């Protein structure tokens, strides 16, 4: 009997031992073998973990250059020394970048023999502020300090920050309250809050010390050209001064930077909104100053490089002299414009005391002491009064103007020169054919004679039937009269024209 009990106990112990050791039991049924299918998902490798952490600030800059486009954006290029970057997988914080950076345009490369590859790039812009600090501590413990005027001391209490909508809602002493007159203190700054926008790279560095070049585009970096023209008493010559007005609202400062400007209409997928232009004024100089910008062609645009470093600080407006051209020739013109639709109906007196426009024509050529491609901007004109004080007489926007092209700048409307325009005859010769006679009278109330160029935009297929003065054909739909008007007198021009407009 004892022998049988021992045998049973031994068999049971052997079975339990085999199960613990993973030895298959001969009496148990074999389990089916599961083979992986061809499309089975293989577990991904864990993300690379940085072995070191490095921080780079503007103090590491070796050189910095900015290329500003007159479409409210710019290209920033920095070269920084990273003496303590570390080798292997390194998390690199690249601080002091523009707050308006376009992260998708960032490019980083190693300068020299050191190898560097970027495994991951992040742009952190969750900035530290009272609001963001409160948001990060919702649901966490904070400390409230309440000042008592009677005791002159502060009561300190720990509380749970439940919500910040409409103000902090706190829970302490098993009560929930809001509007609690206390200042809140926090144990630390959350890791995901930063003081300034920062680029964070996970890099694989082959050397512990690196020199890197980083380029990126940023918005809210803009420039415009402003010109000041002082005309002489005869209004035949003038001194022209050009200024570059640079506005930096990109969110970063660039000290001792190499400055380049691009003038032209560069195509962009999503053009940034235009920033308000800043204007400046300056008086011209008697002699030509040495140009500070060197101009060169760039693709189908023009590049202007400042020949010295300059600092462009955040929220700063800077002006740099672009050109100085004394003694350029100017041609003042008085122009009297008509309207095309007047020739297609019966009107009678169409205009009385019509204003005459005042324009200045400037030839952008070397013979006229210019010849430099002029970026678009605003041109302002001054003239000295009898006391010698310069007075503002008008301004106009100019477009990008190549060399050897003519600038026409509108100054305003003449005060003492006016005109009348009336239809004296009208004959309808068909469905869209007419013959009309016109009288133009220009009156000059000045003490000196003037010449007025009259523009008649007749349109269609036209034939001059008769005229009291020779007409000059400007183009297929326009003819002009050069009307000379004596001092304190008037001049009339009569003509008849036949027009077909369909």
KEZA-353168 format. One record per residue (C-alpha): residue number from 0; x, y, z. Coordinates in nm, 4 decimals. Example, Ala and Ser with C-alpha at 12.3 -4.5 7.8 and 13.67 -1.06 7.14 Angstrom:
0 1.2300 -0.4500 0.7800
1 1.3670 -0.1060 0.7140
REM end
This chain:
0 0.0000 0.0000 0.0000
1 0.2764 0.2390 0.0841
2 0.4613 0.1497 -0.2346
3 0.1571 0.2408 -0.4455
4 0.1134 0.5813 -0.2692
5 0.4769 0.6699 -0.3197
6 0.4526 0.5912 -0.6879
7 0.1505 0.8181 -0.7333
8 0.3167 1.1024 -0.5461
9 0.6357 1.0645 -0.7536
10 0.4447 1.0679 -1.0780
11 0.2582 1.3840 -0.9754
12 0.5791 1.5589 -0.8740
13 0.7420 1.4655 -1.2032
14 0.4480 1.6046 -1.3990
15 0.4559 1.9342 -1.2101
16 0.8302 1.9646 -1.2586
17 0.7997 1.9019 -1.6314
18 0.5321 2.1718 -1.6555
19 0.7479 2.4222 -1.4677
20 1.0502 2.3484 -1.6849
21 0.8513 2.3650 -2.0060
22 0.9104 1.9943 -2.0881
23 0.6196 1.8628 -2.2914
24 0.4101 1.6035 -2.1281
25 0.3998 1.2858 -2.3291
26 0.0418 1.2242 -2.2282
27 -0.0747 1.5733 -2.3330
28 -0.1998 1.6451 -2.6833
29 0.0516 1.8273 -2.9077
30 -0.0239 2.1983 -2.9686
31 -0.0414 2.3259 -3.3276
32 0.2610 2.5206 -3.4477
33 0.1698 2.8806 -3.5527
34 0.3735 2.9999 -3.8491
35 0.3965 3.3719 -3.9294
36 0.2045 3.4775 -4.2380
37 0.3926 3.6563 -4.5182
38 0.2032 3.9855 -4.4486
39 0.2502 3.9794 -4.0755
40 0.3411 4.3200 -3.9230
41 0.6938 4.3241 -3.7896
42 0.7291 4.5401 -3.4765
43 0.8987 4.8737 -3.5608
44 1.2332 4.9650 -3.4171
45 1.2264 5.2096 -3.1279
46 1.2861 5.5750 -3.2115
47 1.6461 5.6879 -3.1770
48 1.7195 5.8276 -2.8350
49 1.9622 6.1209 -2.8094
50 2.2702 6.0563 -2.6013
51 2.3442 6.4288 -2.5505
52 2.1679 6.7660 -2.5453
53 2.3147 7.0894 -2.6860
54 2.1885 7.4484 -2.7000
55 2.2952 7.7119 -2.9554
56 2.2090 8.0824 -2.9274
57 2.2869 8.3966 -3.1224
58 2.6146 8.4190 -2.9298
59 2.7409 8.1269 -3.1409
60 2.6945 8.3174 -3.4672
61 3.0051 8.3445 -3.6753
62 2.8347 8.5279 -3.9605
63 2.4762 8.6204 -4.0457
64 2.3312 8.7555 -4.3681
65 1.9783 8.8523 -4.4631
66 1.8345 8.8902 -4.8116
67 1.5171 9.0964 -4.7952
68 1.2545 9.0898 -5.0698
69 1.0157 9.3792 -5.1217
70 0.7238 9.1362 -5.0821
71 0.7357 9.1169 -4.7010
72 0.9648 8.8174 -4.6594
73 1.3354 8.7486 -4.6320
74 1.6008 8.4792 -4.6454
75 1.8199 8.4376 -4.3343
76 2.1565 8.2616 -4.3527
77 2.3526 8.1912 -4.0330
78 2.6873 8.0225 -3.9740
79 2.7326 7.9115 -3.6129
80 3.0160 7.7472 -3.4234
81 2.9038 7.4548 -3.2052
82 3.2112 7.3707 -2.9930
83 3.0241 7.1404 -2.7519
84 2.7734 6.9709 -2.9788
85 2.8785 6.6162 -2.8989
86 2.8966 6.3124 -3.1238
87 2.6364 6.0489 -3.2024
88 2.2638 6.1146 -3.1565
89 2.2308 6.4703 -3.0204
90 1.9256 6.6871 -2.9523
91 2.0224 7.0350 -3.0702
92 1.8200 7.3403 -2.9618
93 1.8768 7.6163 -3.2172
94 1.7536 7.9331 -3.0474
95 1.7161 8.2986 -3.1510
96 1.5498 8.2251 -3.4842
97 1.2808 8.4489 -3.6327
98 0.9410 8.4129 -3.4686
99 0.7830 8.4300 -3.8157
100 1.0050 8.1586 -3.9586
101 0.8648 7.9159 -4.2142
102 0.9904 7.5859 -4.0669
103 0.9399 7.3939 -4.3908
104 1.2056 7.6107 -4.5585
105 1.4843 7.5367 -4.3065
106 1.8053 7.3804 -4.4317
107 2.1047 7.2860 -4.2158
108 2.4402 7.1534 -4.3272
109 2.7843 7.1046 -4.1779
110 3.0603 7.3388 -4.2937
111 3.3949 7.1651 -4.3299
112 3.4898 6.8005 -4.2793
113 3.2486 6.7198 -3.9964
114 2.9590 6.4990 -4.1016
115 2.6096 6.5874 -3.9821
116 2.2725 6.4404 -4.0724
117 1.9325 6.5528 -3.9463
118 1.7038 6.2714 -3.8307
119 1.4169 6.4877 -3.7069
120 1.3200 6.8547 -3.6921
121 1.0732 7.0226 -3.4587
122 0.9660 7.3838 -3.4300
123 0.8601 7.4805 -3.0803
124 0.6570 7.7966 -3.0521
125 0.4517 7.7333 -2.7350
126 0.5877 8.0415 -2.5605
127 0.5983 8.1042 -2.1886
128 0.3355 8.3568 -2.0776
129 0.0983 8.3927 -1.7797
130 -0.1832 8.2417 -1.9855
131 0.0115 7.9423 -2.1169
132 0.1579 7.8777 -1.7701
133 -0.1946 7.8644 -1.6237
134 -0.3095 7.6362 -1.9039
135 -0.0304 7.3874 -1.8379
136 -0.1138 7.3700 -1.4655
137 -0.4864 7.2978 -1.4995
138 -0.5525 6.9862 -1.2862
139 -0.2292 7.0328 -1.0882
140 -0.1310 7.1715 -0.7490
141 -0.0316 7.5393 -0.7206
142 0.0408 7.7698 -0.4290
143 -0.1672 8.0815 -0.3522
144 -0.0280 8.3826 -0.1625
145 -0.2853 8.6206 -0.0140
146 -0.1697 8.9479 0.1430
147 -0.3372 9.0903 0.4542
148 -0.3026 9.4635 0.5061
149 -0.3736 9.4425 0.8800
150 -0.0954 9.1960 0.9529
151 0.1314 9.2964 0.6679
152 0.1920 8.9313 0.5902
153 0.0892 8.6771 0.3299
154 -0.1173 8.3675 0.3931
155 0.0087 8.0667 0.2020
156 -0.2196 7.7856 0.0937
157 -0.1837 7.4972 -0.1523
158 -0.4694 7.4554 -0.3975
159 -0.5722 7.2532 -0.7001
160 -0.6184 7.4576 -1.0188
161 -0.9417 7.3200 -1.1653
162 -1.0004 7.5612 -1.4552
163 -0.8968 7.9019 -1.5911
164 -1.2007 7.9843 -1.8048
165 -1.3119 8.3303 -1.6936
166 -1.0444 8.3283 -1.4235
167 -0.8716 8.0674 -1.2033
168 -1.1034 7.8242 -1.0231
169 -0.9316 7.6779 -0.7148
170 -1.0013 7.3961 -0.4728
171 -0.8558 7.4025 -0.1214
172 -0.9795 7.3057 0.2254
173 -1.2413 7.0880 0.0501
174 -1.3981 7.3998 -0.1038
175 -1.4132 7.5311 -0.4581
176 -1.3762 7.9054 -0.5127
177 -1.3052 8.1623 -0.7832
178 -1.2080 8.5270 -0.7745
179 -0.9703 8.4464 -0.4918
180 -0.7560 8.7602 -0.4301
181 -0.4178 8.5959 -0.4349
182 -0.1128 8.5592 -0.6514
183 -0.0360 8.2101 -0.7765
184 0.3059 8.0475 -0.7648
185 0.4199 7.7445 -0.9621
186 0.6894 7.4951 -0.8656
187 0.8602 7.4931 -1.2064
188 0.8288 7.5831 -1.5735
189 0.6804 7.2977 -1.7772
190 0.9218 7.1361 -2.0194
191 0.7060 7.2146 -2.3230
192 0.7047 7.5903 -2.2598
193 0.9924 7.7987 -2.3966
194 1.0877 8.1646 -2.3759
195 1.1489 8.2096 -2.7510
196 1.0593 8.0170 -3.0664
197 1.3204 7.7447 -3.1103
198 1.4200 7.4909 -3.3726
199 1.4989 7.1504 -3.2212
200 1.6853 6.8934 -3.4267
201 1.7723 6.5329 -3.3583
202 2.1040 6.5055 -3.5384
203 2.3604 6.2358 -3.5957
204 2.6954 6.4093 -3.5570
205 3.0231 6.2531 -3.6622
206 3.2280 6.5021 -3.4589
207 3.1912 6.6587 -3.1164
208 3.2655 7.0060 -3.2581
209 3.0805 7.1330 -3.5632
210 3.0321 7.4458 -3.7731
211 2.6855 7.4563 -3.9293
212 2.5150 7.6740 -4.1878
213 2.1403 7.7252 -4.1452
214 1.9131 7.9009 -4.3942
215 1.5398 7.9682 -4.3758
216 1.2678 8.2011 -4.5017
217 1.0807 8.4297 -4.2669
218 0.7867 8.6621 -4.3110
219 0.7467 9.0214 -4.1902
220 1.0886 9.1286 -4.3127
221 1.0266 9.3982 -4.5714
222 1.1869 9.6897 -4.7538
223 1.0740 9.9679 -4.9823
224 1.2479 10.2343 -5.1842
225 1.1814 10.6017 -5.1173
226 1.3050 10.8819 -5.3404
227 1.3350 11.2544 -5.2778
228 1.3620 11.4943 -5.5727
229 1.4350 11.8637 -5.5198
230 1.3701 12.0615 -5.8385
231 1.5316 12.3960 -5.9185
232 1.3561 12.7290 -5.9766
233 1.3302 12.6721 -6.3524
234 1.1871 12.3232 -6.2962
235 1.4334 12.1856 -6.5524
236 1.6765 12.0043 -6.3228
237 1.6708 11.8409 -5.9820
238 1.8739 11.6522 -5.7221
239 1.7532 11.2962 -5.6645
240 1.8238 11.0962 -5.3481
241 1.7121 10.7365 -5.3030
242 1.6633 10.5638 -4.9702
243 1.6049 10.2045 -4.8665
244 1.3518 10.1809 -4.5840
245 1.3852 9.8460 -4.4068
246 1.1307 9.7237 -4.1495
247 1.2059 9.4194 -3.9340
248 0.9091 9.2562 -3.7625
249 1.0295 8.8991 -3.8153
250 1.0738 8.8303 -3.4446
251 1.4555 8.8240 -3.4370
252 1.7475 9.0664 -3.4442
253 2.0443 9.0401 -3.6792
254 2.3574 9.2157 -3.5550
255 2.6435 9.3019 -3.7900
256 2.4597 9.1325 -4.0720
257 2.5417 9.1212 -4.4398
258 2.2432 9.2926 -4.6016
259 2.1144 9.2195 -4.9507
260 1.7952 9.3428 -5.1142
261 1.6075 9.1851 -5.4040
262 1.3909 9.4034 -5.6278
263 1.1454 9.2284 -5.8558
264 0.8190 9.0401 -5.8614
265 0.9144 8.6956 -5.7269
266 0.6404 8.4360 -5.7598
267 0.5344 8.2661 -5.4365
268 0.2797 7.9921 -5.3752
269 0.1226 8.1731 -5.0812
270 0.2380 8.5354 -5.0915
271 0.2477 8.6990 -4.7466
272 0.0277 8.9999 -4.6776
273 0.1897 9.3324 -4.7406
274 0.3091 9.5224 -4.4366
275 0.2486 9.8951 -4.4020
276 0.5245 10.0841 -4.5761
277 0.7327 10.3209 -4.3708
278 0.8262 10.6466 -4.5294
279 1.1181 10.8776 -4.4761
280 1.2354 11.2080 -4.6103
281 1.5748 11.3590 -4.6648
282 1.7185 11.6534 -4.8464
283 1.9494 11.5983 -5.1394
284 2.3182 11.6756 -5.1409
285 2.5078 11.8970 -5.3736
286 2.7594 11.6295 -5.4772
287 2.7262 11.2664 -5.5716
288 2.7952 11.0428 -5.2709
289 2.9747 10.7122 -5.2964
290 2.7045 10.4459 -5.3483
291 2.6610 10.2129 -5.0529
292 2.4795 9.9432 -5.2486
293 2.6331 9.7443 -5.5310
294 2.3778 9.6373 -5.7902
295 2.3868 9.3159 -5.9938
296 2.1453 9.1062 -6.1950
297 1.9959 8.7985 -6.0249
298 1.7899 8.5691 -6.2485
299 1.5226 8.8095 -6.3814
300 1.5489 9.0418 -6.0816
301 1.8048 9.2833 -5.9352
302 2.0145 9.2335 -5.6231
303 2.1459 9.5269 -5.4175
304 2.4249 9.4427 -5.1714
305 2.5213 9.6810 -4.8928
306 2.8998 9.7198 -4.8937
307 2.9318 9.7135 -4.5160
308 2.7754 9.5153 -4.2292
309 2.4775 9.6614 -4.0481
310 2.2521 9.5633 -3.7584
311 1.8827 9.5075 -3.8234
312 1.7040 9.4834 -3.4906
313 1.3592 9.3496 -3.4138
314 1.0803 9.6131 -3.4414
315 1.3212 9.8577 -3.6019
316 1.2866 10.0797 -3.9065
317 1.6202 10.1479 -4.0735
318 1.7024 10.3748 -4.3663
319 2.0141 10.3423 -4.5794
320 2.1107 10.5650 -4.8702
321 2.0576 10.3911 -5.2035
322 2.1689 10.6548 -5.4522
323 2.2518 11.0235 -5.4917
324 2.2138 11.1821 -5.8356
325 2.2544 11.5631 -5.8505
326 2.1569 11.7689 -6.1517
327 1.9297 11.5245 -6.3333
328 1.7092 11.6622 -6.6094
329 1.3338 11.6782 -6.5542
330 1.0597 11.7693 -6.7990
331 0.7386 11.9123 -6.6557
332 0.4248 11.8429 -6.8568
333 0.0662 11.9641 -6.8333
334 -0.1690 11.6979 -6.9715
335 -0.5405 11.7373 -7.0515
336 -0.7189 11.4001 -7.0815
337 -1.0410 11.3150 -7.2632
338 -1.2642 11.0069 -7.2389
339 -1.3310 10.7402 -7.5029
340 -1.7051 10.7100 -7.4467
341 -1.7616 11.0767 -7.5346
342 -1.7207 10.9920 -7.9043
343 -2.0058 10.7399 -7.9072
344 -2.2998 10.9577 -7.8148
345 -2.4486 11.3053 -7.8188
346 -2.3449 11.5075 -7.5146
347 -2.3046 11.8804 -7.5791
348 -2.0978 12.0360 -7.2993
349 -1.9182 11.7381 -7.1499
350 -1.6714 11.9119 -6.9183
351 -1.6310 12.2615 -6.7761
352 -1.3293 12.3857 -6.5793
353 -1.1686 12.0449 -6.6156
354 -0.8473 12.0014 -6.4201
355 -0.5167 11.9746 -6.6044
356 -0.2768 11.7151 -6.4659
357 0.0845 11.8035 -6.3763
358 0.3551 11.5424 -6.4486
359 0.7324 11.5127 -6.4361
360 0.9170 11.3006 -6.6923
361 1.2602 11.1669 -6.5941
362 1.4899 10.9656 -6.8196
363 1.6717 10.6917 -6.6258
364 1.9933 10.7035 -6.8288
365 2.3626 10.7607 -6.7666
366 2.3447 11.0750 -6.9789
367 2.0935 11.2031 -6.7231
368 2.3236 11.1115 -6.4278
369 2.1161 10.8013 -6.3488
370 2.1201 10.4698 -6.5386
371 2.0704 10.2454 -6.2318
372 1.7778 9.9999 -6.2155
373 1.5372 10.1726 -5.9783
374 1.3310 9.9568 -5.7381
375 0.9645 10.0397 -5.7069
376 0.8728 10.2827 -5.4323
377 0.7480 10.6332 -5.3640
378 0.9001 10.9467 -5.5160
379 0.8411 11.2767 -5.3379
380 0.9146 11.6136 -5.4924
381 1.0180 11.9358 -5.3195
382 1.0804 12.2882 -5.4453
383 1.2169 12.5930 -5.2670
384 0.9883 12.8923 -5.2204
385 1.1053 13.2538 -5.2510
386 1.2536 13.2433 -4.9011
387 1.4625 12.9377 -4.9906
388 1.2623 12.6964 -4.7728
389 1.1831 12.3685 -4.9469
390 0.8158 12.2862 -4.9815
391 0.6479 11.9565 -5.0657
392 0.4797 11.9721 -5.4094
393 0.3668 11.6145 -5.4756
394 0.4417 11.2435 -5.4714
395 0.3675 10.9344 -5.6748
396 0.4389 10.5611 -5.6698
397 0.6840 10.4339 -5.9294
398 0.7209 10.0758 -6.0506
399 1.0461 9.8837 -6.1020
400 1.2198 10.0884 -6.3702
401 1.5069 9.9463 -6.5779
402 1.7869 10.1701 -6.6949
403 1.7270 10.3778 -7.0089
404 1.3514 10.3817 -6.9428
405 1.1395 10.6895 -6.8760
406 0.9683 10.7673 -6.5472
407 0.6426 10.9622 -6.5483
408 0.5453 11.0929 -6.2050
409 0.2129 11.2642 -6.1402
410 0.2419 11.5656 -5.9124
411 -0.1215 11.6691 -5.8911
412 -0.3609 11.9041 -6.0696
413 -0.2756 12.2526 -6.1958
414 -0.4413 12.5355 -6.0053
415 -0.4210 12.8119 -6.2693
416 -0.4692 12.6091 -6.5882
417 -0.8176 12.4711 -6.6669
418 -1.0065 12.3617 -6.9735
419 -1.3509 12.3167 -7.1277
420 -1.4564 12.0461 -7.3686
421 -1.7818 12.0509 -7.5630
422 -1.9400 11.8708 -7.8550
423 -2.0528 12.1164 -8.1227
424 -2.1900 11.8665 -8.3785
425 -2.3153 11.5053 -8.3750
426 -2.4157 11.2913 -8.6726
427 -2.5058 10.9245 -8.6523
428 -2.3955 10.7623 -8.9781
429 -2.4883 10.4033 -8.8921
430 -2.5406 10.1556 -8.6121
431 -2.1930 10.2103 -8.4706
432 -2.0543 10.4938 -8.6849
433 -2.0683 10.8599 -8.5892
434 -1.9190 11.1917 -8.6877
435 -1.8774 11.4581 -8.4227
436 -1.7211 11.8023 -8.3965
437 -1.5461 11.9252 -8.0833
438 -1.4147 12.2440 -7.9322
439 -1.1418 12.2400 -7.6676
440 -1.0569 12.5593 -7.4810
441 -0.7625 12.5820 -7.2414
442 -0.7304 12.8871 -7.0188
443 -0.4071 12.9977 -6.8522
444 -0.4294 13.2295 -6.5499
445 -0.0551 13.2362 -6.4860
446 0.1795 13.5238 -6.5661
447 0.3874 13.2957 -6.7909
448 0.2849 13.1027 -7.1057
449 0.2304 12.7266 -7.0837
450 0.2049 12.4276 -7.3152
451 -0.0678 12.1715 -7.2605
452 -0.0673 11.8267 -7.4194
453 -0.4258 11.7244 -7.4938
454 -0.4988 11.3492 -7.5162
455 -0.8016 11.2357 -7.7186
456 -0.8602 10.8580 -7.6645
457 -1.1083 10.8279 -7.9511
458 -1.0910 10.4479 -7.9817
459 -1.2181 10.2306 -8.2659
460 -1.1502 10.3025 -8.6332
461 -1.1202 10.6786 -8.6634
462 -1.0549 10.9367 -8.9343
463 -0.9735 11.3012 -8.8772
464 -1.2113 11.4981 -9.0982
465 -1.0808 11.8469 -9.0142
466 -0.8909 12.0272 -8.7387
467 -0.7740 12.3789 -8.6626
468 -0.4403 12.2422 -8.5388
469 -0.2293 11.9491 -8.6520
470 -0.3030 11.6329 -8.4550
471 -0.0324 11.3806 -8.3683
472 -0.1239 11.0131 -8.3764
473 0.0032 10.8472 -8.0562
474 -0.1335 10.4994 -8.1203
475 -0.4198 10.3221 -8.2959
476 -0.6843 10.4785 -8.0709
477 -0.5291 10.8058 -7.9501
478 -0.4279 11.1378 -8.1013
479 -0.2978 11.4513 -7.9276
480 -0.2761 11.8246 -7.9692
481 0.0088 12.0356 -7.8339
482 -0.1742 12.3489 -7.7223
483 0.0256 12.6637 -7.6515
484 -0.1531 12.9045 -7.4223
485 -0.0288 13.2620 -7.3647
486 0.0056 13.4174 -7.0212
487 -0.3341 13.5066 -6.8756
488 -0.4952 13.3999 -7.2019
489 -0.6771 13.1116 -7.3688
490 -0.6471 12.8935 -7.6791
491 -0.9164 12.6997 -7.8645
492 -0.8794 12.3890 -8.0786
493 -1.1615 12.2703 -8.3100
494 -1.1747 11.9382 -8.4918
495 -1.4164 11.6907 -8.6496
496 -1.3648 11.3150 -8.6390
497 -1.5437 11.0119 -8.7816
498 -1.5434 10.6982 -8.5619
499 -1.6470 10.3343 -8.6167
500 -1.6432 10.1253 -8.2974
501 -1.7965 9.7906 -8.4069
REM end
